Amino acid sequence: MSAHYKVAWLCEALLVSRSGYYDWKNRRSKPGPHEAENTYLRERIWEEFARSRQTYGSPRIAHALGCPGRRNRIARLMRLERIFARQRSKYRPMTTDSRHGGPLAPNRLRALVVRWPTKSGPLTSLAY
């Protein structure tokens, strides 16, 4: 818009000083130290995330980078970069292989004989 109108007139219309406008314009052209450090951290986060096979979240990455006090900053940068750790699959123990071709085990509980006393009830309990 400054190509069509004088900067002094635009600043007066927007209630901004001319020095503030030029300061803002110069700040936009080069990043500040915080933004430069964010760029450096983003590169290191991507490297560590790839090295961990995409399993590390922000606490582990912060520890791996050697800056555990910046965990929230690293978490924010990871969210902005859309970096999310893959969840481990739930461990399910495989105790029985039902897809075998062998014979089934015999039912030994059927052969178990339980003796009942006459009036007092059962001698043993098979409740599990």
ABEGO torsion letter per residue (X at the ends): XAAABBAAAAAAAAGBBAAAAAAAAAAAABBBAAAAAAAAAAAAAAAAAAAAGGABBAAAAAAAAGBAAAAAAAAAAAAAAGBBBBBBBBBBBBABBAABABBBBBBAAAABBBBBBAAAEBABBABX
